[in-house]
Amino acid sequence: MNYSKYYPVDVVNGEGTRCTLFVSGCVHQCKGCYNQSTWSLTAGQLFTEQLEQQIIDDLNDQRIVKQGLTLSGGDPLHPANVDQVLALLKRVKRECEGKDIWMWTGYLLAELNVKQKQVIELVDVLIDGKFEKDLADPSLAWRGSANQVIHYL
């Protein structure tokens, strides 16, 4: 899995102060997407064990308390990303007590396959649905377009 960006301190992509990882790879390629540079699976850098450990350390760092981890992209549920995302989320749940997980995906919750559903079982807040330029609304909380749904799991 590749990733485009990692922010150890983020206050934009979910509630509270968070760590945010933008993974690479997206099959949806929505017209008007603000993050087109993440569409290719080879964009950015390789996601390494060192970065995974850094995320765990950052989530547990008490100097700036984080509410949780956000995953966006690209798409964390892209078939090429699911295994590593699942391993990361399992580790966060095991090693980062009380941290929540937010995720954005272009896939719809009702259409997920078995492996993607395993990831979602570890997610606290899921924003699903493709970005639709014709339904774009900058006043929406946590969503780019009105068709997208916030699921509090």
Secondary structure by P-SEA (a helix, b strand, c coil): ccccccccccccccccbbbbbbbbbbccccccccccccccccccccccaaaaaaaaaaaacccccccbbbbbcccccccccaaaaaaaaaaaaaccccbbbbbbbccccccccaaaaaaaaacccccccccccccccccccccccccbbbbcc
